[in-house]
Amino acid sequence: MKREETRYPDYPLFKGLQRPLELMGIQGRYIYWAASAAGGAIVGFIVAYCLFGFIAGLIMLSAVLSSGISLIIIKQRHGLHSKHIDRGVFVYACSKKK
């Protein structure tokens, strides 16, 4: 007795390029950081302009943008998936409750 195997149709599946999203040299989650830095700089400019004047607004805009860009550059050099690594020896007395 031969057993008949059911053959299902094959469909091509696009799995992507296995690379993180990149926009103008900024990768992955740092795109959101750049957008929030730009938004914060605009809001900071508007608030400082209304309260103190045009020069204070420009100073606030440049300070927020430069700090945001430098933070993104520093963090991106450590890698997209950088995590805190604890150093030392850890002893676990019991890993499961009985």
C-alpha positions as CSV (number, residue, x, y, z in Angstrom):
1,M,0.0,0.0,0.0
2,K,1.5,3.3,-1.1
3,R,0.8,6.3,0.9
4,E,0.0,9.4,-1.1
5,E,1.7,12.6,0.0
6,T,-0.1,15.8,-0.3
7,R,2.0,18.4,-2.1
8,Y,1.2,22.0,-1.1
9,P,2.0,24.9,-3.4
10,D,5.2,26.7,-2.8
11,Y,5.2,30.5,-2.5
12,P,8.3,32.7,-2.6
13,L,9.0,34.4,0.7
14,F,11.0,37.7,1.0
15,K,13.0,37.7,4.2
16,G,14.6,41.0,3.7
17,L,18.3,41.8,3.5
18,Q,19.0,41.0,7.2
19,R,20.3,44.5,7.7
20,P,19.1,47.2,10.1
21,L,17.1,50.1,8.8
22,E,19.4,53.0,7.8
23,L,18.6,56.6,6.9
24,M,21.5,59.0,6.1
25,G,24.0,57.0,8.0
26,I,21.8,56.6,11.1
27,Q,20.8,53.1,11.9
28,G,17.8,51.5,13.5
29,R,16.6,52.9,16.8
30,Y,18.8,56.0,16.4
31,I,16.5,57.2,13.7
32,Y,13.9,57.8,16.4
33,W,16.5,59.4,18.6
34,A,17.4,61.8,15.8
35,A,13.8,62.6,15.1
36,S,13.2,63.3,18.8
37,A,16.3,65.5,19.0
38,A,15.2,67.5,16.0
39,G,11.7,67.9,17.5
40,G,13.1,68.9,20.9
41,A,15.3,71.4,19.2
42,I,12.4,73.0,17.4
43,V,10.3,73.1,20.5
44,G,13.2,74.5,22.5
45,F,13.8,77.2,19.9
46,I,10.1,78.2,20.0
47,V,10.0,78.4,23.8
48,A,13.3,80.2,24.2
49,Y,12.3,82.6,21.4
50,C,9.0,83.5,23.1
51,L,10.6,83.9,26.5
52,F,14.0,85.4,25.9
53,G,14.4,86.4,22.2
54,F,15.9,85.2,18.9
55,I,19.5,84.8,20.0
56,A,18.5,82.7,23.0
57,G,16.4,80.6,20.7
58,L,19.3,80.0,18.4
59,I,21.5,79.0,21.3
60,M,18.9,76.6,22.5
61,L,18.4,75.1,19.0
62,S,22.2,74.6,18.5
63,A,22.7,73.2,22.0
64,V,19.9,70.6,21.7
65,L,20.9,69.6,18.2
66,S,24.6,69.3,18.9
67,S,24.0,67.3,22.1
68,G,21.6,65.0,20.3
69,I,23.9,64.4,17.4
70,S,26.9,63.7,19.6
71,L,24.9,61.3,21.7
72,I,23.7,59.4,18.6
73,I,27.3,59.2,17.3
74,I,28.7,58.0,20.6
75,K,26.0,55.4,21.1
76,Q,26.0,54.2,17.5
77,R,29.7,53.5,17.6
78,H,29.0,50.9,20.4
79,G,26.7,49.1,18.1
80,L,23.0,48.8,17.4
81,H,22.3,46.2,20.0
82,S,24.7,47.4,22.8
83,K,23.7,46.2,26.2
84,H,25.0,46.6,29.7
85,I,27.4,43.7,30.6
86,D,27.9,43.0,34.2
87,R,31.5,42.1,35.2
88,G,32.3,39.7,38.0
89,V,31.4,36.3,39.3
90,F,27.8,35.7,40.2
91,V,26.8,32.7,42.4
92,Y,23.2,31.5,42.1
93,A,22.1,29.5,45.1
94,C,19.0,28.1,43.5
95,S,17.7,28.6,40.0
96,K,14.3,26.9,40.4
97,K,11.8,26.9,43.2
98,K,10.8,23.4,44.4
